[in-house]
Amino acid sequence: MAIFSRKARPSIASTPTPPAGGLEERTLAIGSDLLKQAQGHKAGLLSAKFYSDKLMDWSMKDQGFKVQLFRFVDAFPMLRSAEAVHDHLVDYLTQPDVRLPPGMDIGLKAGGMAKGLMTSTISGQIKSMAAKFIAGTDAESALPGLRDLWKEGIAFSVDLLGEACVSDAEADEYRDKYLDLVRNLPERVSEWPVQPRLESDHLGSIPRTNVSIKISSLSAKCNPIDTEGAIADLMTRIVPILEEARARDVFINFDMEQFSLKDLTLELFMRCCEAVDFRAGLAMQAYLKSGVEDAKRIADWAKRTGRVVTVRLVKGAYWDYETIHAEEMGWLCPVWNEKWQSDKCFEDMTDVFLDSCPRALGGQADATAEGPTRMSPGSGGVKLALRVAQRAVDCARGGGGWISGACRGTRSSCRCCTGWRTSSSTRRAIWTCGCASMCRWGR
């Protein structure tokens, strides 16, 4: 059995760090621990997951292979026979700029029974990879995967794959699918075991059910040039979802899409929050050059109106599109060109949101609060959520673990928090959690 064992990996060497309040040393320690745990969860040789992981690893090493593999994956659902699968594999993966993983070229050249075995293996690997991201086709079919996450102490968010609908009828279908999630998930989710870390923060309870919506899927008229017209049409479908979510205590998160819809999404989010008193969240992207100003805009609005909202801070997923499209049109690029710039923007936005977090007075929420979503004008703010992992789904996308931020300077943290750190951009003390269990912190 020794053939199936893995050699021990060398320990990660420590690096001399400057005396910056222990920030660099602590960052290296947490990163090294996370890497060690991730490496410890690799699949063994006898696991089917081992081969899908190797396929993904190769795609990360070879750009040509990655492009053609994902083009094939995009076409795969429409291929109805082994012959069609094999023909498309050959067509996509024998392009001049593609380097195949060792042994795969033999499979592509094989005929007869070997060809059928090859297509069966590849089909199985694609379905296996999809299963990592696709939780189900509706609320009912998504529940088993979401329950497994919950039992592991990981909260989730679900949404619908697909965006940019092209007709009112299609937008209505998306509205109905969102309503299906909002209406049918909470009752079943309420039966699951209690997870205190996932169900409360320093201001009180947190809904178990979290649904994310894409505004482009809810209107065929989602055009930022006609902001008022787009918002009017969007609200005819979004408001019923929000009212249903309010009635069932479901958290609704507005996803951020491409840059052209950013300002429309921000404006729509604020108007929806003022129109319906629902548990509200918004995704914001740190790879945008406007990131810090956008953060201040939302933080100032929340404080002024007394609204309590959550911001899910992410780097952003449209970098290639935004860069290529801006170059094609001769426009200034809206995203940072280098990763370190996005990283700095992420830290700067984090500081803005931590400064604007609504305060808990004497261990209790603001005495003038009107519930979990509102405080008195001038006392509202933003609770920060940092996305740790995510699982996309077909009809619903089951989200991964969350670290939910709370008030900077609040020492009553979760039980496994590691202590104070110093922001590298402002050198101010921030209470943070370094635990690997992805708990909520800042209680």
C-alpha positions in Angstrom: 0.0 0.0 0.0 3.0 2.3 0.1 2.4 3.2 -3.5 -0.7 5.2 -2.4 0.9 7.1 0.4 2.2 10.6 0.0 5.6 11.8 1.0 5.8 14.2 3.8 6.1 17.8 2.6 8.8 20.0 3.9 7.8 22.6 6.4 7.4 26.1 5.2 10.5 28.1 6.2 9.9 31.2 8.2 10.8 34.6 6.7 12.4 37.5 8.6 9.7 40.1 9.2 9.8 43.7 10.1 8.6 44.8 13.6 5.2 46.1 12.4 3.2 45.2 15.4 3.6 41.5 14.5 1.4 41.9 11.4 3.7 40.2 8.9 4.7 37.4 11.3 1.0 36.7 12.1 0.0 36.9 8.5 2.7 34.4 7.5 1.6 32.0 10.4 -2.0 32.1 9.4 -1.3 31.7 5.7 1.1 28.8 6.4 -1.5 27.1 8.6 -4.2 27.4 6.0 -1.9 26.1 3.3 -0.9 23.1 5.4 -4.5 22.2 6.1 -5.4 22.6 2.4 -2.6 20.3 1.4 -3.7 17.8 3.9 -7.1 17.5 2.3 -5.8 16.4 -1.2 -7.5 13.3 -2.5 -5.7 10.0 -2.7 -4.8 8.1 -5.9 -7.8 5.8 -5.5 -10.3 8.7 -5.4 -12.1 9.9 -8.5 -11.6 13.4 -7.1 -7.8 12.9 -7.5 -8.1 12.8 -11.3 -10.5 15.8 -11.6 -8.0 17.7 -9.4 -5.2 16.8 -11.7 -7.2 18.0 -14.7 -7.8 21.3 -13.1 -4.2 21.6 -12.0 -3.0 21.1 -15.6 -5.5 23.7 -16.8 -3.9 26.2 -14.4 -0.5 25.5 -15.8 -1.4 25.7 -19.5 -3.4 28.6 -20.8 -4.2 27.0 -24.2 -5.4 23.8 -22.6 -7.5 25.8 -20.1 -9.3 27.8 -22.8 -10.1 24.8 -24.9 -11.1 22.7 -21.9 -13.7 25.2 -20.8 -14.9 25.7 -24.3 -15.6 22.0 -24.4 -17.2 22.1 -21.0 -19.5 24.9 -22.2 -20.6 22.6 -25.1 -20.7 19.4 -23.1 -24.4 19.6 -21.9 -25.6 19.5 -25.5 -23.6 16.4 -26.5 -25.9 13.4 -26.5 -23.6 10.5 -27.5 -20.1 9.2 -26.8 -19.3 9.8 -30.5 -20.2 13.5 -30.2 -18.2 13.8 -27.0 -15.1 12.3 -28.5 -15.4 14.3 -31.7 -15.6 17.6 -29.7 -12.8 16.6 -27.5 -10.5 15.9 -30.5 -11.6 19.2 -32.1 -11.0 21.3 -29.0 -7.9 19.7 -27.5 -5.8 19.1 -30.6 -5.4 22.8 -31.4 -1.8 23.9 -32.1 -1.5 25.9 -28.9 -2.7 23.1 -26.6 -0.4 20.9 -24.5 -2.2 17.8 -23.2 -1.6 16.1 -19.9 0.6 13.0 -20.1 -1.3 10.1 -21.5 -4.4 12.1 -22.7 -3.1 12.3 -26.2 -3.1 8.5 -26.4 -6.8 8.5 -25.3 -7.8 11.0 -27.9 -6.2 8.9 -30.7 -7.7 5.7 -29.5 -10.5 4.0 -31.4 -13.1 1.3 -30.7 -13.7 0.3 -27.1 -10.8 2.5 -25.9 -12.5 5.6 -27.4 -15.7 4.8 -25.5 -13.7 4.4 -22.3 -11.9 7.7 -22.9 -15.2 9.6 -23.4 -16.8 7.9 -20.5 -13.8 8.9 -18.2 -13.8 12.5 -19.4 -17.6 12.8 -19.1 -17.4 11.5 -15.5 -14.6 13.9 -14.6 -16.6 16.9 -16.0 -19.7 15.8 -14.0 -17.5 15.4 -10.9 -16.1 18.9 -11.3 -19.6 20.3 -11.8 -20.8 18.6 -8.7 -18.3 20.7 -6.7 -20.1 23.8 -7.9 -23.7 22.8 -8.7 -25.9 22.1 -5.7 -29.2 21.4 -7.4 -31.8 22.4 -10.0 -34.2 23.8 -7.4 -34.6 24.4 -3.7 -35.5 20.8 -2.9 -32.6 19.2 -4.8 -30.1 21.7 -3.3 -30.9 20.9 0.3 -28.7 17.8 0.9 -25.6 19.6 -0.2 -26.5 22.7 1.8 -27.2 20.6 4.9 -23.8 19.0 4.6 -22.1 22.4 4.6 -24.2 23.5 7.6 -23.2 20.4 9.6 -19.5 21.3 8.9 -20.1 24.7 10.4 -20.2 26.6 7.1 -22.9 29.0 6.2 -24.3 29.3 2.6 -25.7 31.6 0.1 -27.7 30.4 -2.9 -28.5 32.0 -6.2 -29.3 31.2 -9.8 -26.7 30.6 -12.6 -27.3 32.7 -15.6 -27.6 36.5 -16.1 -28.5 39.1 -18.6 -32.0 37.9 -19.6 -33.4 39.1 -23.0 -37.2 39.2 -22.5 -39.8 40.0 -19.9 -41.0 36.4 -19.9 -37.4 35.2 -19.0 -37.1 37.8 -16.3 -40.5 36.6 -14.8 -39.1 33.0 -14.8 -36.1 34.1 -12.9 -38.3 36.0 -10.4 -40.3 32.8 -9.8 -37.2 30.7 -9.3 -35.9 33.2 -6.7 -39.3 33.1 -5.0 -39.1 29.3 -4.9 -35.8 29.6 -3.0 -37.1 32.2 -0.6 -40.4 30.3 0.1 -39.1 26.7 0.3 -35.7 26.8 1.9 -36.4 28.5 5.3 -38.8 25.9 6.6 -36.5 23.0 5.9 -33.3 24.8 7.0 -35.0 25.6 10.3 -34.9 21.9 11.2 -31.1 21.7 11.1 -28.9 21.6 14.2 -28.2 24.9 15.9 -24.9 26.6 14.9 -24.4 29.6 17.3 -21.4 30.9 15.4 -23.3 31.1 12.2 -26.6 32.4 13.6 -25.6 35.6 15.5 -23.3 38.5 15.6 -22.8 41.5 18.0 -26.1 43.0 17.0 -28.2 39.9 17.2 -29.5 37.0 15.1 -28.4 36.2 11.5 -30.9 34.4 9.1 -29.9 30.9 8.3 -31.2 31.2 4.7 -29.2 33.5 2.4 -30.2 34.1 -1.2 -28.1 36.1 -3.7 -29.7 37.8 -6.7 -28.3 39.2 -10.0 -30.2 42.2 -11.1 -29.4 41.5 -14.8 -31.5 38.3 -14.6 -34.6 40.2 -13.4 -35.1 42.7 -16.2 -34.6 42.8 -20.0 -34.3 46.6 -19.7 -31.3 46.6 -17.3 -29.7 49.5 -19.1 -27.6 52.0 -17.0 -28.1 54.7 -19.6 -31.8 54.7 -18.6 -31.3 54.4 -14.8 -34.8 55.5 -13.8 -36.5 53.2 -16.4 -34.2 50.3 -15.5 -34.8 50.7 -11.7 -38.6 51.0 -12.2 -38.7 47.7 -14.2 -36.4 45.9 -11.9 -38.4 46.8 -8.8 -41.5 45.3 -10.2 -39.8 41.9 -9.8 -37.4 42.5 -7.0 -39.9 44.0 -4.5 -42.0 40.8 -4.3 -38.9 38.8 -3.6 -37.8 41.2 -0.9 -41.3 41.3 0.7 -41.4 37.5 0.7 -37.9 37.4 2.2 -38.9 39.9 5.0 -41.9 37.7 5.9 -39.7 34.6 6.1 -36.6 36.2 7.6 -34.4 35.4 4.6 -31.2 37.4 3.9 -31.1 38.8 0.4 -27.7 39.7 -1.1 -27.3 41.8 -4.3 -24.5 40.3 -6.4 -22.2 42.7 -8.2 -21.7 42.0 -11.9 -19.8 43.8 -14.6 -18.6 47.4 -14.2 -21.2 48.9 -16.5 -23.9 47.8 -14.0 -22.0 48.9 -10.9 -23.6 52.3 -10.3 -27.1 51.0 -11.3 -26.7 48.2 -8.8 -25.6 50.5 -5.9 -28.5 52.9 -6.6 -31.0 50.1 -6.9 -29.8 48.5 -3.7 -30.2 51.7 -1.7 -33.7 52.4 -3.0 -34.8 48.8 -2.3 -33.4 49.1 1.3 -35.5 52.3 1.8 -38.6 50.8 0.2 -38.6 47.4 2.0 -37.3 46.6 5.5 -35.5 43.3 4.6 -32.2 41.7 5.7 -29.9 43.3 3.1 -26.5 42.5 1.7 -24.4 43.7 -1.2 -21.3 42.3 -2.9 -18.6 44.9 -3.7 -15.4 44.4 -5.7 -11.9 45.5 -4.7 -10.4 45.2 -8.2 -12.3 48.3 -9.2 -10.4 51.6 -9.1 -13.6 53.2 -7.7 -13.7 50.7 -4.9 -12.8 53.0 -2.0 -15.2 55.7 -3.1 -18.0 53.1 -3.6 -17.3 51.9 -0.1 -17.6 55.4 1.3 -20.8 56.0 -0.6 -22.5 52.9 0.9 -21.1 53.5 4.4 -22.2 57.2 4.4 -25.7 56.3 3.1 -26.1 53.5 5.7 -25.1 55.8 8.6 -27.2 58.7 7.4 -30.4 56.6 7.0 -29.9 54.4 10.0 -29.9 51.3 7.8 -27.9 48.2 8.8 -26.6 46.3 5.8 -23.9 43.7 5.2 -21.2 44.1 2.5 -19.6 41.0 1.1 -16.1 42.2 0.0 -14.6 40.3 -2.9 -11.7 40.9 -5.4 -14.0 40.6 -8.5 -14.5 38.0 -11.2 -14.6 39.9 -14.5 -11.0 41.2 -14.7 -10.3 39.7 -18.1 -13.6 40.9 -19.6 -13.2 44.4 -18.2 -9.6 44.8 -19.3 -10.2 43.5 -22.9 -13.4 45.4 -23.3 -11.9 48.7 -22.2 -8.9 48.2 -24.6 -11.3 47.3 -27.4 -13.4 50.4 -26.9 -10.4 52.7 -26.2 -11.7 53.5 -22.7 -9.8 53.9 -19.4 -9.6 50.5 -17.7 -12.0 50.4 -14.7 -10.0 47.7 -12.9 -6.6 47.7 -11.3 -3.9 46.3 -13.7 -1.8 44.6 -11.0 -2.8 42.3 -8.2 -1.0 44.3 -5.5 -3.2 47.3 -6.4 -6.4 45.2 -5.9 -4.9 43.9 -2.6 -4.3 47.5 -1.3 -7.8 48.5 -2.4 -9.2 45.5 -0.5 -7.5 46.7 2.7 -8.5 50.3 2.2 -12.2 49.2 1.6 -12.0 47.0 4.7 -10.9 50.0 6.8 -13.9 52.0 5.5 -16.3 49.3 6.4 -14.9 48.5 9.8 -15.0 52.2 10.7 -18.7 52.3 9.7 -19.8 49.1 11.5 -22.9 49.8 13.7 -21.9 49.8 17.4 -23.2 47.6 20.1 -23.6 49.6 23.3 -22.9 47.8 26.5 -23.1 44.5 24.7 -26.5 45.4 23.3 -27.6 46.9 20.0 -28.4 50.6 19.8 -31.3 51.2 22.2 -33.2 53.1 19.5 -32.9 50.3 17.0 -36.1 49.4 15.2 -35.1 45.8 14.6 -32.2 43.9 13.1 -32.2 46.1 9.9 -32.5 49.6 11.3 -31.1 52.0 13.9 -31.7 55.6 14.5 -30.6 58.0 11.8 -26.9 58.6 12.1 -26.3 55.3 13.8 -26.6 52.8 10.9 -23.7 51.2 9.2 -22.1 48.2 7.5 -21.3 44.8 8.7 -18.4 43.4 6.7 -18.3 39.8 5.3 -15.2 38.4 3.7 -15.9 35.5 1.4 -13.7 32.5 2.2 -15.1 29.9 -0.2 -17.9 29.5 -2.6 -19.8 26.8 -4.3 -21.8 27.7 -7.4 -24.9 25.9 -8.2 -27.0 25.2 -11.3 -30.3 26.6 -10.1 -28.9 27.6 -6.7 -25.4 28.4 -5.8 -24.4 27.1 -2.3 -22.0 29.5 -0.8 -19.0 28.6 1.3 -17.7 29.6 4.7 -18.0 33.2 5.9 -16.0 35.4 8.2 -18.5 38.1 9.2 -16.8 41.3 10.4 -18.1 43.4 13.2 -17.2 46.5 15.1 -13.5 47.4 15.1 -12.4 47.7 18.7 -15.0 45.2 20.0 -13.0 42.8 22.2 -15.8 40.4 22.8 -14.9 38.1 20.0 -15.6 34.5 19.1 -14.0 31.8 21.3 -11.2 30.9 18.8 -10.1 34.4 17.8 -6.4 35.1 17.8 -6.3 38.7 18.9 -5.5 42.2 17.7 -3.8 42.9 14.4 -2.7 46.2 12.8 -4.0 47.3 9.4 -1.1 47.7 7.1 -2.6 50.8 5.5 -3.6 52.7 8.6 -1.6 51.0 11.4 -4.8 50.9 13.6 -5.7 48.0 15.8 -8.4 45.7 14.4 -9.8 42.7 16.2 -9.6 39.7 13.8 -10.1 36.0 13.7 -7.4 33.7 12.5 -9.2 30.4 13.1 -9.4 27.8 10.4 -13.0 27.0 11.1 -14.2 30.1 9.3 -16.3 31.3 12.2 -18.1 34.6 12.6 -16.1 37.0 14.7 -16.5 40.3 16.6 -19.5 39.2 18.7 
